[in-house]
Amino acid sequence: MGAATSLATLGLSAVLGQQKKSRANDLIEVDRIRSAQELKLQQDIDRRKREQQLARALASARARAGSAGIGSYRSAADAIAAGLQRQARTEQAEADARARLALDGNDTRAALRQRNNLLDQQGSILGQGVRTLGGLAGGSLLD
């Protein structure tokens, strides 16, 4: 009877461990999604700031060009505006690349946490099985 009880305990421990792992993985996934949303929100905020900075820089450049008397020379003002816009596009592309790297890192960390969670759970079940089997080896199957 002792063997059946030990095996039943091992089975119950495995089931409870699986539920615990599932809950932990759910929390990891929720955390991954929350982090991704925070990264995207920050990216949107930074993009709006860059757009506002570009608009101010363009207005300032046009005002300086106008006060310098080159406002009538459309090509000079256009060249200044085009340069500012190129710079803004470059900065945006760099920010997008950083955001993609951050999101990839977020996903990788979540996957590693889930993998470690699974490995911890498997190690725990194996340890319980070894202890149970070790206990059975020392006693009678009829106990």
MODELLER restraints for C-alpha pairs under 7 A, 6 or more apart:
rsr = mdl.restraints
at = mdl.atoms
rsr.add(forms.Gaussian(group=physical.xy_distance, feature=features.Distance(at['CA:1:A'], at['CA:142:A']), mean=5.75, stdev=0.5))
rsr.add(forms.Gaussian(group=physical.xy_distance, feature=features.Distance(at['CA:1:A'], at['CA:143:A']), mean=5.14, stdev=0.5))
rsr.add(forms.Gaussian(group=physical.xy_distance, feature=features.Distance(at['CA:2:A'], at['CA:141:A']), mean=6.92, stdev=0.5))
rsr.add(forms.Gaussian(group=physical.xy_distance, feature=features.Distance(at['CA:2:A'], at['CA:142:A']), mean=6.98, stdev=0.5))
rsr.add(forms.Gaussian(group=physical.xy_distance, feature=features.Distance(at['CA:2:A'], at['CA:143:A']), mean=4.84, stdev=0.5))
rsr.add(forms.Gaussian(group=physical.xy_distance, feature=features.Distance(at['CA:3:A'], at['CA:136:A']), mean=6.33, stdev=0.5))
rsr.add(forms.Gaussian(group=physical.xy_distance, feature=features.Distance(at['CA:3:A'], at['CA:141:A']), mean=5.70, stdev=0.5))
rsr.add(forms.Gaussian(group=physical.xy_distance, feature=features.Distance(at['CA:6:A'], at['CA:132:A']), mean=6.10, stdev=0.5))
rsr.add(forms.Gaussian(group=physical.xy_distance, feature=features.Distance(at['CA:10:A'], at['CA:128:A']), mean=6.55, stdev=0.5))
rsr.add(forms.Gaussian(group=physical.xy_distance, feature=features.Distance(at['CA:10:A'], at['CA:129:A']), mean=6.45, stdev=0.5))
rsr.add(forms.Gaussian(group=physical.xy_distance, feature=features.Distance(at['CA:14:A'], at['CA:125:A']), mean=5.97, stdev=0.5))
rsr.add(forms.Gaussian(group=physical.xy_distance, feature=features.Distance(at['CA:17:A'], at['CA:121:A']), mean=6.41, stdev=0.5))
rsr.add(forms.Gaussian(group=physical.xy_distance, feature=features.Distance(at['CA:21:A'], at['CA:117:A']), mean=6.47, stdev=0.5))
rsr.add(forms.Gaussian(group=physical.xy_distance, feature=features.Distance(at['CA:21:A'], at['CA:118:A']), mean=6.72, stdev=0.5))
rsr.add(forms.Gaussian(group=physical.xy_distance, feature=features.Distance(at['CA:21:A'], at['CA:121:A']), mean=6.85, stdev=0.5))
rsr.add(forms.Gaussian(group=physical.xy_distance, feature=features.Distance(at['CA:25:A'], at['CA:114:A']), mean=5.76, stdev=0.5))
rsr.add(forms.Gaussian(group=physical.xy_distance, feature=features.Distance(at['CA:28:A'], at['CA:110:A']), mean=6.14, stdev=0.5))
rsr.add(forms.Gaussian(group=physical.xy_distance, feature=features.Distance(at['CA:29:A'], at['CA:110:A']), mean=6.94, stdev=0.5))
rsr.add(forms.Gaussian(group=physical.xy_distance, feature=features.Distance(at['CA:32:A'], at['CA:106:A']), mean=6.40, stdev=0.5))
rsr.add(forms.Gaussian(group=physical.xy_distance, feature=features.Distance(at['CA:32:A'], at['CA:107:A']), mean=6.60, stdev=0.5))
rsr.add(forms.Gaussian(group=physical.xy_distance, feature=features.Distance(at['CA:32:A'], at['CA:110:A']), mean=6.05, stdev=0.5))
rsr.add(forms.Gaussian(group=physical.xy_distance, feature=features.Distance(at['CA:36:A'], at['CA:103:A']), mean=6.08, stdev=0.5))
rsr.add(forms.Gaussian(group=physical.xy_distance, feature=features.Distance(at['CA:43:A'], at['CA:99:A']), mean=6.92, stdev=0.5))
rsr.add(forms.Gaussian(group=physical.xy_distance, feature=features.Distance(at['CA:54:A'], at['CA:88:A']), mean=6.75, stdev=0.5))
rsr.add(forms.Gaussian(group=physical.xy_distance, feature=features.Distance(at['CA:58:A'], at['CA:81:A']), mean=5.92, stdev=0.5))
rsr.add(forms.Gaussian(group=physical.xy_distance, feature=features.Distance(at['CA:62:A'], at['CA:77:A']), mean=6.31, stdev=0.5))
rsr.add(forms.Gaussian(group=physical.xy_distance, feature=features.Distance(at['CA:65:A'], at['CA:71:A']), mean=5.18, stdev=0.5))
rsr.add(forms.Gaussian(group=physical.xy_distance, feature=features.Distance(at['CA:65:A'], at['CA:77:A']), mean=6.46, stdev=0.5))
rsr.add(forms.Gaussian(group=physical.xy_distance, feature=features.Distance(at['CA:70:A'], at['CA:76:A']), mean=6.99, stdev=0.5))
rsr.add(forms.Gaussian(group=physical.xy_distance, feature=features.Distance(at['CA:71:A'], at['CA:77:A']), mean=6.46, stdev=0.5))
